Amino acid sequence: MKSLMIATVMMTAAGTALAGPKCTDGDKTNWIPEDTMQQQILDQGYSIKKFKVTSGGCYEIYGYDQEQRRVEIYFHPETGEVVKAKMED
């Protein structure tokens, strides 16, 4: 029983560690439309390989920056601001 509890705690912690940021619980009617947001991202010089809405209420892209480095960026869907970014060195 004790090993089952430990395994459950470890799995929960691992899932939490892999989760992206929390952006909003706000009403989607206040969000920038997906196609508009994608165009704004392209206008900033990024190329988009994958665009999605996360469970934390963010827009997320996988793609490349102006120097062709791989990026993973989370954007707030109401403001378009970067919430979290990972870039290849």
ABEGO torsion letter per residue (X at the ends): XAAAAAAAAAAAAAAAAABBBBABABBAAABBBAAAAAAAAAAAGBBBABBBBBAAGBBBBBBBBAAGBBBBBBBBAAAGBBABBBBBX
